Amino acid sequence: MRLSIIFVLILFSVSFAKVKIITTVKPLADIVKEVCNQNCEVNYIIPTNVSLHNYEYKYSDLKKIYSADFFVFIGSGEPQIENIILNIKKENLIPIYEVNGIYLIREYEFEGYNDNENQHNHDEDELFHPAIWLDPENAKKIAFYMARKLSEKDKVNKNKYLSNYKNFEEKINNLITYGKNKLSKLKNKNFISYHYLYPYFTNRFSLDYLAVIELGHGKKPTIKHLNHIISLIKIKKIPTIFVSKQFYNERYLRLLKENASVNVIKLDPFGEGSNYIKTIKTIIDKVYKGLNT
């Protein structure tokens, strides 16, 4: 009798054990949560207020990664990622760049940036632009892939994962329709940002990404480059430039505002204190407000 009770308790604990998932960045965790709901334990490693490219992993981070059922990572721009995944079983790895149908931007230089000084530089470990989540279509592809992986791992809750995905897919489709309808009304679709973080967003919603202030990760703009930005703002009559609230230098923004009479709006691409849908919708609304001024 006692053995039977123990056996039942073991089965009970196994059936209710949550799938542990660790992602590198918060937006990936937000997308995974949409598929999981209460069936998974989802966490992310890199804080939203530090550079994705320069983060140094702690021992506690590595411990979480190695004990997870799935480690979800972008595969570009993340620090030391190749060394970390060497010690993880292949079946526990989910590199987002391998997701079927994912859209990747591999080349990103701006029109008119022909000299070496004005070319946008990027780190050697960036095989493609890492901010893939800023295209909602990519979020949909990631969610579908995770629903399938979770269904294989946790067959008991397969129908829940697939149902959660369908709900998320509908929300994403509505979000894309909302964004396209709203941003298509803009007369001025010229987009300038401080850091080159938004090519997936501007591509999805048909905005013209003209320039960036920072020439690469942590690379200060030259006087020549700032004059180029000022000239663009005046010629194209750009009312607003956009900065990620986590990364910008107030000195250069102040200089631009003084010389080009341009507004500055802060965006949050990592969705601090928010979920994925609200994060993208807020960016859509702020971009519309900034370019419709």
N, C-alpha and C positions, 0 to 999 in steps of 0.2 A: 504493500500500500504506500509506504513512504517513498519507495523508488518511483512509483507511478506519479506521485505528487511532484517530485523533483523533476521528472521528465516533462511534465506539463508546464512547470515553471520555466524550464529551459526553452521549450518551444514558444511560450508566451513572450519571453524576453527577446528571443531571436526575431519573432514576427513583428515586434514593436521597436526594434533597434532602428534608429534613424541612419540614413546614408550620410556620411560625412563628406562634405565638399569644401575645398579650399580654392579660392581664386586669387590671382595676383592683385587685381584692382576691383574697386567697389562696383562699377557698372556691370561687370561680368557677374558678380554675386547677385546684383539686383535682378538680372535677367534669369539666372538660375532659380532664384526664389520664386519667380512667377510660375515656374513649372513645378516646383517642389511643394509649395505651401508648407504644411506642418510635417511632411514626411521626411524632410532632410534637415540636417544641421549645416548651414551655409555661412562661411566666413571669408574675409579677404585679408590679404597681408599688407599691401602698401597703403599707408594712410592717404586720405584725400588732400592733405595740405602739404605734401612733399612731392618732389619731382619723381615721376615714374622712372626716369632714366638713371638717377643717381642714388636711389634708395639702397641702403646696406641692410641685408637680411640679418636678423637676430637669431640666436640659437632657438629661441621660443618659436620663431616663424618656421624654421626648418623642421622642428619637432611636429608642428601642426601639419605641415605639408606631407611629411613622411608617414604620418598616422592617418591620413585621409583616404577615403575610398576613391575619390577622384581629385586630381589637381588640374584645375582649368587655367590655362595661360594663353596669352595672345600669340607669342612666338616672335615678337619683334619689339625692340626698344626696352624690354625689361632687363634689369641688371643680372648678369651671371646666370641667366636662365639655363643655358646649355650645361653648365656644371651641376646645377641642382637636379635636373631631370635624369642625369646619369645613374642616380641611385634609386630611381623609382621604376616599378614594374610598368611595362608598356601599356598594359590593360588599365592602369590607373591614371594614365596621362590623357588629357584632352587639350591638344593644341588647337586653338581656334582657327588658325590659318588652314587647317586641313578639313574644316567643316565644308561639306558639299554645298556649292553655290555661294560661298562667302565672297563678298566683293572687296578686293584689295587694291589700294593705290600704291604703286611701286615707284612712280616718277612724279616729282612735284617741284617744278620750277615755274616761276611766274613769267608771263609774257613781258618782254622788255628787259629782263634781267640777263643781259648777255655777257657782261663783264664779270670777272672773278669776284669782285667785291660784292656785287648784288645777287650772286647766286645763293639760293637757300642751302645751307649746309645741314647735314644730318649725321648722326652717329653711325659708325661702321656696322654696329649690330642691328641697325634698322633695315631689314630686308624689304619692308613695306611700312607704310605709315601705321602706327599702332592704334590710333583712336578709332578703331573700327565700329565701336558701339554707337558713334554719333550718326550712323546711318541706320534708321529703324528697320530697314529691310535686313540688314545684317543681324540685328537683334532677333528678328523672327527666325532666321536660319539657325542661329545659336540655340534658341529655345527648342526648336524642333529636334535638333541633334541631341540636346540634353534629355529631352523626353524619351527618345529612343534608347539612349544609354541607360537611363534610370529604369526604364521598363525591362531591360535585360538584366540589370543588377537586382531589382526588387520587383519580381513578377507579380507579387501579391497586390501591389498598388499600381500596376500597369495602366489600368483604365483611368485612374486619377491623374497620372502624369499626362496622358494623352488628352484628357478633358481639360486640364489646366492649360496645356499648350493651345488648344483650340480657343479658349477664352482670351489668352494673351494675343494670339494671332488676330482675333477680331479687334482688340484694343489697338494693336499696331496698325492695322489697316485703316482704322478710323483716325488715328494720329497722323498718318501720312496724308490722308485726304484733307484733314484739317490744315496741316502745314502747307500743302500745295495750294489749297484754295486761298489761304490767307496771304502767303508770301508772293503769289502770282499777281496780286493786286498792286504790288510795289512798283512805282515808276523808276526808282533808283535802286537797282539790285547789286550795286558795287559794294563789296565786302572787304574790309581791312581789319586784321586782328593783330594783337601784340605778339602772340606766339602762334606758330603754324600748327593749329590744333583742329581746324574745322573743315578740311577738304571733303570729308565724307558727308558732312552736313550740307555744305554749299552745293555739292554735286547732286545730292538727293532732291534738294529743293530749288534747283536751277538759279542759284545766286552766282554772281561773278566775283570770284576770289582774286582780288587785284594785287594784294601785297601783304607783307607782315613787317612788323617793326624790328623784332629780334631776328637776327640772321641765322640762328641755330640755337641749340640748347646752351643757354648761358653766354652766348656770343653777343656782345654789346653792338648796337648799331653805330655805324660811322656817321660823321657829319654829312658826307655825300649821300648816304642812304636816307638819313632823316630829311634832307632837302628833297630827295626823290619822293618820299611819302607826302611831304607838305605840298609838293607840286601836284601830285595825284589827287589829293583831297580837294584842292582848289579847282583843278581842271574838270574833274568828274563830279564836283559839287557833292561830295560825300558828307553827310551830316553827322555821322557817328562812327567811331572805331570801337572795336570790341576787345575786351581783355578777359582772360580767365581769372577769376577772383583769387586763385591760388598763386598765379605767376605773373608778375609785372613789375616794372620799375617806374615809380611815380615821377621821377626826374624827367624821363623821356616823354611821358604823357603830358606833363606840364608844359614842356617845350612845344609839343605839337599843338596843344590848345592855345598857347600864346601866339603862335605863328600861323595857324590855319583856322582858328575859330571852330573847332570840331568838338562834339560831345564825346564822352566816354561812358560806355555801359559795361558793367561787369557780368559775366556769365559764369555758370558753375557746371562745367562739363562732367564732373564726377558725381554730381547729385548728392552733395552732403546733406544728410537729414531728410532725404526724399527717396522716392522709388523711381524706377526707370521711366515710366510713362510721364510722370509729373516733371521729371528732369528735362526731357526732350520738349515737352509742351511749353515749359517755362522759357527755354532757349528760343523756341519759335516766336513766342509772344514778345520777348525782349528784342529780338532781331527786327521783328516787324515794327515795333515802337521806335527803335533807333533809326531805321532807314526810312521811316515814314514821317520823320520830324520835319 
